[in-house]
Amino acid sequence: MTATGKLASAATNNIAITIDSSRAASLHSALSSIHFGENYAQELIEKSRVLPRSIKWHMIGGLQSNKCRDLARQVSNLWAVESVDSVKKAGLLEKGRAERVLPPPPSPEGEGGDKNEHENEKLRIFVQVNTSGEASKAGVAPDGEELVQLCRYVREQCPHLQLQGLMTIGAIARSHAAGEGAGNEDFECLKQARERVVRELGLQPEELELSMGMSEDFEAAIVQGSDEVRVGTTIFGTRPPKSEAKVI
């Protein structure tokens, strides 16, 4: 079975990481509902303006504090932000979500496919955890106090946000090993981090999803219990240089 076939048959939610709007639009046209991910906040804002509103957008890349408020305010069909690693960013996303202006409802004349019934829902938040301990990666420490404090802040202080789960980006070497059939230490670490959070906050494990696994290691992630994988290259091919990427 091909990699795309395995993705289609898996029960895990697949977030397709967009390359450019034309390829994203062609994939969306074949499906009634789809989750798209984007690494860059400004590109997500721009793509959301030209692609169908029925897309559920996930911000998965590194997020700067100065982009949080605009992202949450301007993208009405923003489904989730998966790279939250500080109380400051969560607070700015909360402010932006509270300020957002929803687009007018589509007219009844044939535009029903370009609506998103989820636009009035809370913005889902995944807390990014640095399971590999690499200085080059963002995220809170899996065994530090900040993890639980941030999760509690989202649940108790952010009425427009919903704590959806935890996210990690595995170390490259561990991802390669996982692709060869070995278990991934980063994925096990994230599972342990979830156990800690649910214990401290009095939750059930199923209330906190795990977003782990990308093109190189999604199969291992699914085996190890991932609720969501983030796959781009396997679906769209190699991303062109940012200078050559087109929004439409």
C-alpha positions in Angstrom: 0.0 0.0 0.0 1.3 3.5 -0.8 1.9 6.1 1.9 -1.1 8.1 0.8 -3.2 4.9 0.8 -2.1 4.3 4.4 -3.1 7.8 5.4 -6.5 7.4 3.8 -7.2 4.1 5.6 -5.9 5.2 9.0 -8.4 6.3 11.7 -5.9 9.1 12.7 -6.8 12.6 11.6 -4.5 13.8 8.8 -3.6 17.4 8.5 -2.4 18.2 4.9 0.4 20.7 5.0 -0.2 23.1 2.2 2.4 24.0 -0.4 0.6 26.5 -2.6 -3.0 27.5 -3.1 -3.5 25.9 -6.5 -2.5 22.4 -5.2 -4.4 22.9 -2.0 -7.5 23.9 -4.0 -7.3 20.9 -6.3 -7.1 18.6 -3.2 -10.0 20.4 -1.5 -12.2 20.1 -4.6 -12.1 16.3 -4.3 -13.2 16.2 -0.7 -16.2 17.6 1.2 -14.3 18.5 4.3 -10.6 18.7 4.9 -8.0 19.9 7.4 -5.2 22.0 6.0 -2.0 23.0 7.9 0.3 25.9 7.4 3.8 26.7 8.7 3.7 30.5 8.3 1.1 32.7 9.9 1.0 35.3 7.1 0.6 32.7 4.4 -2.2 31.1 6.3 -4.0 34.5 6.6 -3.5 35.1 2.8 -4.6 31.6 1.8 -7.7 31.7 4.0 -8.9 34.7 2.0 -8.8 32.9 -1.4 -9.5 29.3 -0.6 -12.9 27.9 0.4 -14.2 28.8 3.9 -15.1 25.1 4.4 -11.4 24.4 5.0 -10.4 23.8 8.6 -7.1 25.6 9.0 -4.3 24.5 11.5 -1.4 26.7 12.3 1.4 24.3 12.9 4.6 26.3 12.4 6.5 28.5 14.8 4.3 31.3 15.9 5.6 34.8 16.8 3.8 36.7 19.5 3.2 39.6 17.2 1.2 37.4 14.8 -1.0 35.7 17.3 -3.7 38.3 17.6 -4.1 38.9 13.8 -4.2 35.2 13.1 -6.9 34.5 15.5 -8.9 37.6 14.5 -8.6 37.5 10.7 -9.0 33.8 10.0 -12.6 32.9 10.9 -12.2 29.2 9.9 -9.0 28.8 11.9 -9.6 25.4 13.5 -6.5 25.0 15.7 -3.2 26.5 16.6 -0.7 23.7 17.3 2.4 25.6 18.3 1.5 27.4 21.5 4.4 27.4 23.9 3.7 30.3 26.3 1.0 31.9 28.4 1.7 35.2 26.5 0.8 33.6 23.1 -2.3 31.9 24.5 -3.4 35.2 25.9 -2.9 37.0 22.6 -4.8 34.3 20.7 -7.6 34.6 23.2 -7.8 38.4 22.6 -7.8 37.9 18.8 -10.4 35.2 18.9 -12.7 37.4 21.0 -12.3 40.3 18.4 -12.7 38.3 15.3 -15.3 39.4 12.7 -17.1 36.5 11.0 -17.7 36.8 7.3 -21.3 37.2 6.1 -23.2 33.9 5.6 -23.2 32.6 2.0 -26.2 33.3 -0.2 -28.6 30.4 -0.7 -27.9 30.4 -4.5 -25.4 27.6 -4.9 -22.8 28.8 -2.3 -23.5 26.3 0.4 -20.2 24.4 -0.2 -18.2 27.5 0.8 -19.3 27.7 4.4 -17.9 26.4 7.7 -20.4 25.5 10.4 -17.5 25.5 12.9 -16.6 29.2 12.6 -18.5 30.0 15.8 -16.6 27.3 17.8 -13.8 27.9 20.2 -10.3 27.9 18.8 -8.6 24.6 19.5 -5.1 24.9 21.1 -2.3 22.3 21.1 0.5 23.0 23.5 3.9 22.4 21.8 6.2 20.2 23.8 10.0 20.0 23.1 10.3 16.2 23.6 13.8 16.0 22.0 15.4 18.8 24.2 16.9 20.4 21.1 17.7 24.1 21.4 16.6 24.6 17.9 13.1 23.5 18.6 10.3 25.5 20.3 8.1 24.1 23.0 7.8 23.7 26.7 9.8 21.0 28.6 7.8 17.8 29.0 8.7 17.5 32.7 8.6 21.2 33.7 6.0 23.2 35.6 5.3 25.4 32.6 3.5 22.6 30.7 0.8 22.1 33.3 0.6 25.8 34.0 0.0 26.6 30.3 -2.6 23.9 29.9 -4.4 25.1 33.0 -4.3 28.7 31.8 -5.9 27.8 28.5 -8.7 25.9 30.2 -9.4 28.3 33.0 -8.5 31.8 31.7 -9.3 31.7 28.0 -13.1 31.4 27.3 -12.6 31.6 23.5 -10.0 28.8 23.4 -10.2 25.1 24.0 -7.3 23.0 25.1 -7.3 20.2 22.5 -4.0 18.4 23.1 -0.2 18.3 22.9 2.0 18.5 19.9 5.6 17.6 19.3 8.1 17.6 16.4 10.4 14.6 16.7 14.2 14.7 16.3 15.3 14.0 12.8 17.4 10.9 13.8 14.5 9.5 15.8 12.2 10.1 12.9 14.5 8.2 10.5 14.7 5.3 13.0 10.9 5.3 13.3 10.7 5.1 9.5 12.7 1.9 9.7 10.3 0.3 12.2 11.7 1.3 15.5 9.7 3.1 18.2 10.1 6.8 18.5 11.3 8.1 21.9 9.7 11.5 21.3 6.3 10.0 20.8 6.7 8.0 24.0 7.8 11.2 25.8 4.7 13.1 24.6 2.4 10.2 25.8 4.0 10.5 29.3 3.6 14.3 29.2 -0.1 13.8 28.5 -0.4 11.4 31.5 1.1 14.1 33.7 -1.2 16.8 32.4 -4.4 14.7 32.7 -3.4 13.7 36.2 -2.7 17.3 37.3 -5.8 18.8 35.7 -8.2 15.9 36.5 -8.9 15.0 32.9 -9.4 11.8 31.0 -6.7 10.8 28.5 -9.2 11.0 25.6 -9.8 14.6 26.5 -6.2 15.5 25.4 -5.2 14.6 21.9 -1.7 13.8 20.7 -0.5 15.5 17.5 2.7 13.7 16.5 4.1 12.3 13.3 5.0 13.9 9.9 5.8 12.6 6.4 8.9 10.6 7.6 7.5 9.1 10.7 3.7 9.2 10.5 3.3 5.4 10.4 5.2 4.9 13.7 3.2 7.8 15.2 0.0 6.1 14.3 1.2 2.8 15.8 2.3 4.7 19.0 -1.2 6.2 19.5 -1.2 9.6 17.6 -4.6 11.2 17.2 -3.3 13.4 14.4 -0.5 13.4 11.9 0.8 16.4 9.9 1.8 15.3 6.4 2.8 17.6 3.5 5.6 16.2 1.3 3.8 12.8 1.0 0.7 14.5 -0.4 2.0 17.6 -2.2 5.6 16.9 -3.0 8.6 19.1 -2.0 7.8 22.7 -1.0 9.3 25.3 -3.4 11.5 28.1 -2.1 9.4 30.6 -0.2 10.3 33.2 -2.9 8.7 31.1 -5.6 5.6 30.1 -3.6 2.3 31.6 -4.9 -0.8 32.3 -2.8 -3.0 31.9 -5.9 
